[in-house]
């Protein structure tokens, strides 16, 4: 059986990976996902929170300070935390 890193390489570089291998890879990564993203300097959640705030304001709304947010497929909650840090009135996350 391939090790976790070999499966990761096939997931990234090949379309031939099976759905079960994708589930297995992400299931194994789930416990370290947030730690890995922080270590790698991931900032997408901050960028998206800023874009949502700006879009609300451009649309004539008060921005996140008057928004309640439902984060569907929230994972570890990085985006919800970033939205709350930008002043979102309420954030609720759900993950299957």
C-alpha positions as a Markdown table, in Angstrom:
| # | Residue | x | y | z |
|---|---|---|---|---|
| 1 | Unk | 0.0 | 0.0 | 0.0 |
| 2 | Unk | 1.3 | 3.5 | -0.9 |
| 3 | Unk | 2.3 | 5.8 | 1.9 |
| 4 | Unk | 0.5 | 9.1 | 2.6 |
| 5 | Unk | 3.0 | 11.2 | 0.6 |
| 6 | Unk | 2.8 | 8.9 | -2.4 |
| 7 | Unk | -1.0 | 9.3 | -2.4 |
| 8 | Unk | -0.6 | 13.0 | -2.1 |
| 9 | Unk | 1.7 | 13.2 | -5.1 |
| 10 | Unk | -0.8 | 11.1 | -7.2 |
| 11 | Unk | -3.6 | 13.3 | -6.0 |
| 12 | Unk | -1.8 | 16.5 | -7.0 |
| 13 | Unk | -0.3 | 15.3 | -10.3 |
| 14 | Unk | -2.7 | 12.7 | -11.6 |
| 15 | Unk | -6.3 | 12.4 | -12.7 |
| 16 | Unk | -6.1 | 8.7 | -12.2 |
| 17 | Unk | -6.6 | 8.7 | -8.4 |
| 18 | Unk | -9.8 | 7.0 | -7.1 |
| 19 | Unk | -12.5 | 8.6 | -5.0 |
| 20 | Unk | -11.5 | 6.3 | -2.2 |
| 21 | Unk | -7.9 | 7.4 | -2.3 |
| 22 | Unk | -9.1 | 11.1 | -2.2 |
| 23 | Unk | -11.2 | 10.3 | 0.9 |
| 24 | Unk | -8.3 | 8.4 | 2.5 |
| 25 | Unk | -5.9 | 11.2 | 1.8 |
| 26 | Unk | -8.1 | 14.0 | 3.2 |
| 27 | Unk | -9.2 | 11.9 | 6.1 |
| 28 | Unk | -5.6 | 11.4 | 7.1 |
| 29 | Unk | -4.8 | 15.0 | 6.6 |
| 30 | Unk | -7.8 | 16.4 | 8.5 |
| 31 | Unk | -6.0 | 16.3 | 11.9 |
| 32 | Unk | -3.1 | 18.4 | 10.6 |
| 33 | Unk | -4.8 | 20.5 | 8.0 |
| 34 | Unk | -5.0 | 23.8 | 10.0 |
| 35 | Unk | -1.5 | 23.3 | 11.4 |
| 36 | Unk | -0.1 | 22.7 | 7.9 |
| 37 | Unk | -1.8 | 25.7 | 6.4 |
| 38 | Unk | -0.6 | 28.0 | 9.2 |
| 39 | Unk | 3.0 | 26.7 | 8.8 |
| 40 | Unk | 2.8 | 27.3 | 5.0 |
| 41 | Unk | 1.6 | 30.8 | 5.5 |
| 42 | Unk | -1.9 | 30.3 | 4.0 |
| 43 | Unk | -3.9 | 33.6 | 4.0 |
| 44 | Unk | -6.8 | 32.8 | 1.7 |
| 45 | Unk | -9.3 | 33.0 | 4.5 |
| 46 | Unk | -8.2 | 36.5 | 5.3 |
| 47 | Unk | -8.3 | 37.6 | 1.7 |
| 48 | Unk | -11.8 | 36.1 | 1.3 |
| 49 | Unk | -13.1 | 37.8 | 4.4 |
| 50 | Unk | -11.8 | 41.1 | 3.2 |
| 51 | Unk | -13.4 | 40.6 | -0.2 |
| 52 | Unk | -16.8 | 39.7 | 1.3 |
| 53 | Unk | -16.6 | 42.8 | 3.5 |
| 54 | Unk | -15.7 | 45.0 | 0.6 |
| 55 | Unk | -18.4 | 43.5 | -1.6 |
| 56 | Unk | -21.1 | 44.1 | 1.0 |
| 57 | Unk | -20.0 | 47.7 | 1.4 |
| 58 | Unk | -20.0 | 48.3 | -2.4 |
| 59 | Unk | -23.5 | 46.9 | -2.5 |
| 60 | Unk | -24.6 | 49.6 | -0.1 |
| 61 | Unk | -24.6 | 47.5 | 3.1 |
| 62 | Unk | -22.7 | 48.2 | 6.3 |
| 63 | Unk | -20.2 | 45.4 | 5.6 |
| 64 | Unk | -19.6 | 42.5 | 7.9 |
| 65 | Unk | -20.4 | 44.5 | 11.1 |
| 66 | Unk | -24.1 | 44.1 | 10.3 |
| 67 | Unk | -23.9 | 40.6 | 8.7 |
| 68 | Unk | -24.7 | 37.2 | 10.0 |
| 69 | Unk | -22.7 | 34.5 | 8.1 |
| 70 | Unk | -23.4 | 30.9 | 7.4 |
| 71 | Unk | -20.2 | 29.1 | 6.4 |
| 72 | Unk | -21.2 | 25.9 | 4.7 |
| 73 | Unk | -18.4 | 23.3 | 4.5 |
| 74 | Unk | -16.5 | 25.3 | 7.1 |
| 75 | Unk | -13.8 | 22.7 | 7.7 |
| 76 | Unk | -11.7 | 23.8 | 10.6 |
| 77 | Unk | -13.3 | 27.3 | 10.8 |
| 78 | Unk | -10.5 | 29.4 | 9.4 |
| 79 | Unk | -12.8 | 31.5 | 7.3 |
| 80 | Unk | -15.4 | 31.9 | 10.0 |
| 81 | Unk | -12.8 | 33.1 | 12.4 |
| 82 | Unk | -11.4 | 35.6 | 9.8 |
| 83 | Unk | -15.0 | 36.9 | 9.2 |
| 84 | Unk | -15.5 | 37.3 | 13.0 |
| 85 | Unk | -12.2 | 39.1 | 13.3 |
| 86 | Unk | -13.4 | 41.6 | 10.6 |
| 87 | Unk | -16.5 | 42.3 | 12.7 |
| 88 | Unk | -19.1 | 39.8 | 11.5 |
| 89 | Unk | -22.1 | 40.1 | 13.8 |
| 90 | Unk | -22.6 | 36.3 | 13.9 |
| 91 | Unk | -20.9 | 33.4 | 12.2 |
| 92 | Unk | -22.2 | 29.8 | 12.1 |
| 93 | Unk | -20.3 | 27.0 | 10.5 |
| 94 | Unk | -21.5 | 23.6 | 9.3 |
| 95 | Unk | -19.4 | 20.6 | 8.1 |
| 96 | Unk | -20.8 | 17.3 | 7.1 |
